[in-house]
Amino acid sequence: MPSFRVQTPIYSPIEYVWTLFDKDLLTKLSPPFPPISINRFDGCRKGDLVQLEIKLGFFSLYWDSEITEDFQSDDKIYFIDEGRRIPLGIKFWKHQHILEKLSIDQTRVIDQISYSTSSKFLDILLYPLLWGMIAYRKPFYKSILTLR
């Protein structure tokens, strides 16, 4: 099963970074193409649902995820979303959103992705697209989550 990890250091306390993980952040992290609408965003706690609509000209693709786990301590906060209705031939999707306290005023944001399709060829074909979709977030994380 393909997986990858993208890490971004943020110069803000972990508590501050966590307060910004909301619908507004998801909107700002979405690439400009294809356009994405957030049809539902319950939050980042176990049982919450997120429903996205990816608009491709005259038709739309739908991506629904459920938050299946969340955790919070002084040094680490995370939640996991798992795909429930996923486009592009993806059969399994697990995205771990991890915040690690590095110091009193620095946090590491980690996106850990695991996915699979019904074909090794499609797994390989989608890897750069999915990695790019997550790596695209790094400068936005830095600019949006940095305490000024």
GIVEN-V673603 format. One record per backbone hydrogen bond with DSSP energy under -1.0 kcal/mol. NH is the residue of the N-H (numbers start at 0). CO is the residue of the C=O. If there is no record, write none. Layout:
nh/co
NH/CO
NH/CO
//
This chain:
nh/co
3/112
5/110
7/108
9/106
11/9
16/12
17/13
18/14
19/16
20/17
21/19
25/21
26/22
27/23
28/24
36/52
38/50
39/50
41/48
46/66
47/44
49/64
50/39
51/62
52/36
53/60
54/34
55/58
58/55
60/53
62/51
63/84
64/49
65/81
66/47
67/79
70/77
72/75
76/98
77/70
78/96
79/68
80/94
81/65
82/92
83/63
84/63
89/86
90/115
91/115
93/113
94/80
95/111
96/78
97/109
98/76
99/107
100/74
101/105
102/105
105/102
106/9
107/99
108/7
109/97
110/5
111/95
112/3
113/93
114/1
115/91
122/118
123/119
124/120
125/121
126/122
129/125
130/126
131/127
132/128
133/129
134/130
135/131
136/133
137/134
140/136
141/137
142/138
143/139
144/140
//
